[in-house]
Amino acid sequence: MPSDSREALVAYRDGLDQVEQMEYYHEQIKIKKNERGMITSSDFSQPVSSNRSERYNPSVKNDANNIIAQWLLNHLPHLNQEDVVKYSKQLVDDGFDSVAFIEKELVPDDLQFMKKAHRRVMERKLRDWNPNKSNCGNEQSNL
């Protein structure tokens, strides 16, 4: 196949997309490990486990629950133990299993499972973290 053919160009672009996706995936793994204080230089010399194996590994889920529970208590220090467990489990089950991901991607609709007062506090914090994100939502609702 000639290097300047359409097929070669498509294959090259596909390869670049795959490399970008893998770099993003590795960065997310690194962030999670940094949050747990577990990163070493050899972590990326081994194949990364798939989500399927993590799903069946209770310690990974427990680590995520503990990290998210601590994050919740930092923002809602008066939460009772029952709510901490319920909220952290729900966030992890919804895919919010790292602080970096929560602070980047969480939106008010993701907090519908919380009690009303807790949700209001968290929504206020969300507006503080992402003023552009909340403004975008307001502009869309005014259209």
C-alpha positions in Angstrom: 0.0 0.0 0.0 1.5 3.4 -1.0 2.3 5.6 2.0 0.4 8.5 0.5 -2.8 6.5 -0.2 -6.1 7.2 1.5 -6.1 3.9 3.3 -2.6 4.6 4.7 -3.8 8.0 5.9 -6.9 6.6 7.6 -4.8 3.8 9.3 -2.3 6.5 10.5 -5.1 8.6 12.0 -6.7 5.6 13.6 -3.4 4.7 15.2 -3.0 8.2 16.5 -6.5 8.1 18.0 -5.7 4.8 19.7 -2.5 6.2 21.2 -4.3 9.2 22.5 -7.0 7.0 24.1 -4.3 4.8 25.7 -2.4 7.8 27.1 -5.7 9.1 28.6 -6.4 5.8 30.1 -2.9 5.5 31.6 -3.2 9.1 33.0 -6.5 8.2 34.7 -4.9 5.1 36.3 -1.9 7.2 37.4 -4.3 9.8 39.0 -6.2 7.0 40.9 -2.9 5.5 42.2 -1.6 8.9 43.2 -4.8 9.5 45.2 -4.1 6.2 47.0 -0.4 6.9 47.3 0.5 3.7 45.5 2.3 4.8 42.3 5.7 3.4 41.4 7.8 3.8 38.4 7.3 0.2 37.3 3.5 0.5 37.3 3.3 1.0 33.5 5.7 -1.7 32.5 3.0 -4.3 33.3 -0.2 -4.6 31.4 -3.0 -2.6 33.0 -5.9 -4.7 34.3 -9.2 -4.4 32.6 -12.3 -3.0 34.1 -13.7 -6.5 34.2 -11.0 -7.7 36.6 -11.4 -4.6 38.8 -15.1 -5.2 39.0 -14.5 -8.6 40.6 -11.7 -7.3 42.9 -13.5 -6.0 46.0 -10.3 -4.3 47.3 -10.2 -1.9 44.3 -13.8 -1.0 44.9 -13.3 -0.6 48.7 -10.3 1.6 48.0 -12.4 3.8 45.7 -15.2 3.9 48.3 -12.8 5.0 51.0 -11.3 7.7 48.9 -14.7 9.0 47.9 -15.9 8.7 51.5 -13.0 10.9 52.7 -13.7 13.4 49.9 -17.4 13.6 51.0 -16.4 14.2 54.6 -14.1 17.0 53.6 -17.0 18.7 51.9 -19.9 17.6 54.2 -18.1 17.1 57.6 -21.3 16.5 59.5 -22.5 13.5 57.4 -23.5 10.5 59.5 -21.8 7.2 58.8 -24.9 5.8 57.1 -25.0 8.6 54.6 -21.2 8.5 54.0 -21.4 4.8 53.1 -24.5 5.3 50.9 -23.2 8.3 49.1 -19.7 7.0 48.4 -21.1 3.7 47.2 -23.5 5.4 44.9 -20.8 7.7 43.4 -18.5 4.8 42.8 -21.2 2.7 41.3 -22.0 5.6 39.0 -18.4 5.7 37.9 -17.1 8.5 40.0 -14.3 6.5 41.5 -11.6 9.2 41.8 -11.5 12.7 43.3 -10.1 14.1 40.1 -12.9 12.6 38.0 -15.5 13.9 40.4 -14.2 17.4 40.5 -14.0 17.5 36.7 -17.1 15.7 35.6 -19.7 15.7 38.4 -22.9 17.8 37.7 -25.9 18.5 39.9 -28.0 15.9 38.2 -25.5 13.2 39.4 -26.5 14.1 43.0 -30.2 13.2 42.9 -29.7 10.3 45.3 -28.6 12.7 48.1 -30.8 14.2 50.7 -31.9 17.7 49.7 -29.8 19.7 52.2 -26.7 17.7 51.4 -27.4 18.1 47.6 -27.7 21.9 48.0 -24.3 22.2 49.7 -22.7 20.0 47.0 -24.3 21.9 44.2 -23.0 25.2 45.7 -19.5 23.6 45.8 -19.9 22.4 42.2 -20.6 26.0 41.1 -17.5 27.2 42.9 -15.3 24.5 41.3 -16.7 24.9 37.8 -18.2 28.4 37.3 -18.1 28.0 33.5 -19.9 24.6 33.6 -22.8 26.0 35.7 -23.0 29.1 33.5 -23.3 27.0 30.4 -26.2 25.1 31.9 -28.0 28.3 32.9 -27.5 29.8 29.4 -29.0 26.6 27.8 -32.0 26.7 30.1 -32.7 30.3 29.1 -32.9 29.5 25.4 
